[in-house]
């Protein structure tokens, strides 16, 4: 199995679908986060194996979509985060399962203070050789 297969079949379609969101989109957590931002990263557990065989590989892949906005004033920041979350959730492609949105927390990334919340998503993935 090559990383490019999961990249092209799973992560790229998810990132492409989210590109319509009014935020900076990343498939990783950058050193400096320009708010608003959406970051797609593997969750834990990352892969839940369903079938491993010579010719077939099936698993459930888990991701966290982290939404981040500038933390300036609590009411406005929370409203901005809720709007970003709603925008992201409505753009998640068919076939991806949204399970939960974690509670907002204040996080310091570099010089930026951000209000963030994680959206948990999963997708079933099959690769045949």
WOJOJO-V528134 format. One record per helix or strand of 3 or more residues. SS is the DSSP state (helix for helix, strand for strand). FROM is the first residue (numbers start at 1). TO is the last residue. If there is no record, write none. Layout:
SS FROM TO
SS FROM TO
This chain:
helix 3 18
strand 24 26
strand 37 52
strand 56 70
helix 74 89
strand 96 101
strand 105 109
strand 112 128
